[in-house]
Each structure stands twice: as structure tokens, then as C-alpha cells.
Amino acid sequence: MKGQVSTYTFLEEHKRYIQPTIEEIDIFLKTAEHPFQTADVACVLDISKDEVLKIMAEKGIKTIDEDAFFTIMSAGSNRICVMYAREIEIGSPATYTAAQIAYIYNLDEILVKDACHKLQIKEVTAFTMPLIFANIPYDEL
């Protein structure tokens, strides 16, 4: 509607896209037979089979076990893969700064800082992250 301000938040985006994708990956890792099939890995990571094969060649991966899966995931081009690589890059801390959250999730750092300030949170934990996400306006892509 004209003149109506969007109330879509990053928490809603996280629940709609990120969380289900992570759950799908988790289920895949717990239920798929080892070694994982290239096509299945490509499907669950939402990247092409050619990209999986290219990463495997670059990283010297012959078969895909759990370790290789995460190596492929850290090199993949998909949104979840990029977020995972950034999380690993910063060392998967127990607490996050606004800058780290902005970096991992590709968010405007000012919006993350504003959410933290509004909630008076200096370091974000897994427990407080949904609160921060709920206070970050997000434009649907």
C-alpha cells in the first residue's frame, strides 16, 4: 500500500530463508549416506554440480565426507555458503560485535549498531541475536 512503511525485519528473513536452509543441511548431514553424492551436495547447498566439482578439484577432494562437505560449503558462492565462510573467518566467537554480525549476514552495520543500541546490548550471543534481528529493518530481495 502507498505510504505504508515496511515492517519486514531481518528476523523474518532469517526464519524464512536462513534457518530452514540450515535445518535442511543438518538433516542432510545426519541422514545421507557417506560418501555424499556430488549432485546431492550441490542441491542442498543450492550451487551447481559444476561448482562443487570445481571446488573439489581446487581443494584436492576426492570423495565428500562431512569434513569435505564443510570445505565445499566454505568455498561455495551461495548466500548460506558465504555466511558460513565469514563465520569461520571471524573464528565463530561466543559473542559477536555489531560489525561482525553485519559482516556475516551482509547487513548495514549502522542498522545492526542501532538495534544493539536500542536494546542496550554490547556483545550479541546466540540468545540475544534474534532480538537484534527483530530490530533490523530488512528489504525483501
C-alpha positions as CSV (number, residue, x, y, z in Angstrom):
1,M,0.0,0.0,0.0
2,K,1.1,3.5,-0.7
3,G,2.7,5.3,2.2
4,Q,2.9,2.2,4.3
5,V,6.2,1.5,5.9
6,S,7.6,-2.0,5.6
7,T,7.8,-3.8,8.8
8,Y,9.7,-6.8,7.5
9,T,12.7,-7.5,9.7
10,F,15.9,-9.5,9.3
11,L,14.5,-11.9,11.9
12,E,11.6,-12.7,9.5
13,E,14.2,-13.1,6.6
14,H,16.3,-15.4,8.9
15,K,13.2,-17.5,9.7
16,R,12.0,-17.6,6.1
17,Y,15.3,-18.4,4.4
18,I,18.4,-18.9,6.5
19,Q,17.0,-21.1,9.3
20,P,15.2,-23.6,7.0
21,T,18.3,-23.8,4.9
22,I,20.5,-24.6,7.9
23,E,18.0,-27.2,9.1
24,E,18.0,-28.8,5.6
25,I,21.8,-29.0,5.7
26,D,21.6,-30.5,9.2
27,I,19.1,-33.2,8.1
28,F,21.2,-33.9,5.0
29,L,24.3,-34.4,7.1
30,K,22.5,-36.7,9.5
31,T,20.7,-38.8,7.0
32,A,22.6,-39.0,3.7
33,E,24.8,-42.0,3.1
34,H,28.6,-41.4,3.1
35,P,30.3,-40.6,0.8
36,F,27.9,-37.8,-0.2
37,Q,27.0,-37.6,-3.9
38,T,28.1,-34.5,-5.7
39,A,24.6,-33.8,-7.1
40,D,23.1,-34.1,-3.6
41,V,25.7,-31.7,-2.1
42,A,25.1,-29.3,-4.9
43,C,21.3,-29.5,-4.3
44,V,21.5,-29.0,-0.5
45,L,24.0,-26.1,-0.9
46,D,22.0,-24.6,-3.8
47,I,25.0,-24.4,-6.0
48,S,25.7,-26.1,-9.3
49,K,27.3,-29.5,-9.6
50,D,30.0,-27.9,-11.7
51,E,30.8,-25.5,-8.9
52,V,31.0,-28.4,-6.5
53,L,33.3,-30.3,-8.9
54,K,35.5,-27.2,-9.3
55,I,35.8,-26.7,-5.6
56,M,36.7,-30.4,-5.2
57,A,39.4,-30.1,-7.8
58,E,40.8,-26.9,-6.2
59,K,40.8,-28.4,-2.7
60,G,42.0,-31.8,-3.8
61,I,38.8,-33.5,-2.6
62,K,38.3,-37.0,-4.0
63,T,35.2,-38.0,-2.0
64,I,32.8,-36.0,0.0
65,D,32.6,-36.8,3.7
66,E,31.5,-34.4,6.4
67,D,34.8,-32.5,6.5
68,A,34.9,-32.2,2.7
69,F,31.2,-31.0,2.8
70,F,32.2,-28.1,5.1
71,T,35.2,-27.3,3.0
72,I,33.0,-27.2,-0.1
73,M,30.4,-25.1,1.8
74,S,33.1,-22.6,2.9
75,A,34.1,-22.1,-0.7
76,G,30.6,-22.0,-2.3
77,S,29.0,-19.0,-3.8
78,N,25.5,-19.4,-2.3
79,R,24.4,-16.9,0.3
80,I,24.5,-19.6,3.1
81,C,28.0,-20.7,2.0
82,V,29.2,-17.1,2.1
83,M,27.7,-16.6,5.5
84,Y,29.4,-19.8,6.7
85,A,32.7,-18.8,5.3
86,R,32.5,-15.4,7.0
87,E,31.5,-17.1,10.3
88,I,34.6,-19.3,10.1
89,E,36.8,-16.4,9.1
90,I,36.0,-14.5,12.3
91,G,36.5,-17.6,14.4
92,S,32.9,-18.4,15.4
93,P,33.1,-16.4,18.6
94,A,30.8,-16.9,21.6
95,T,29.8,-13.3,21.4
96,Y,29.6,-11.0,18.4
97,T,30.0,-7.3,17.8
98,A,27.6,-5.4,15.6
99,A,30.3,-5.2,13.0
100,Q,30.8,-9.0,13.0
101,I,27.0,-9.5,12.6
102,A,26.9,-7.0,9.8
103,Y,29.8,-8.8,8.1
104,I,28.5,-12.3,8.4
105,Y,24.9,-11.6,7.3
106,N,25.8,-8.8,4.8
107,L,23.8,-6.2,6.7
108,D,24.2,-2.5,7.0
109,E,26.5,-2.1,10.1
110,I,24.7,1.1,11.2
111,L,21.4,-0.8,11.3
112,V,22.9,-3.5,13.4
113,K,24.5,-0.9,15.7
114,D,21.2,0.9,16.0
115,A,19.5,-2.3,17.0
116,C,22.1,-3.1,19.6
117,H,22.0,0.4,21.0
118,K,18.2,0.3,21.2
119,L,18.3,-2.9,23.2
120,Q,21.4,-1.8,25.1
121,I,23.4,-4.9,24.0
122,K,27.1,-4.5,23.5
123,E,28.0,-8.1,22.7
124,V,25.5,-10.3,21.0
125,T,25.1,-14.0,21.9
126,A,23.1,-16.8,20.3
127,F,20.4,-16.0,22.8
128,T,20.2,-12.2,22.0
129,M,20.8,-12.5,18.3
130,P,17.0,-13.0,17.4
131,L,16.3,-9.8,19.5
132,I,18.8,-7.9,17.4
133,F,17.5,-9.4,14.1
134,A,13.9,-8.3,15.1
135,N,15.1,-4.7,15.3
136,I,16.8,-4.6,11.9
137,P,14.5,-3.5,9.1
138,Y,15.1,-5.6,6.0
139,D,14.1,-5.0,2.4
140,E,12.9,-8.2,0.8
141,L,15.0,-9.0,-2.3
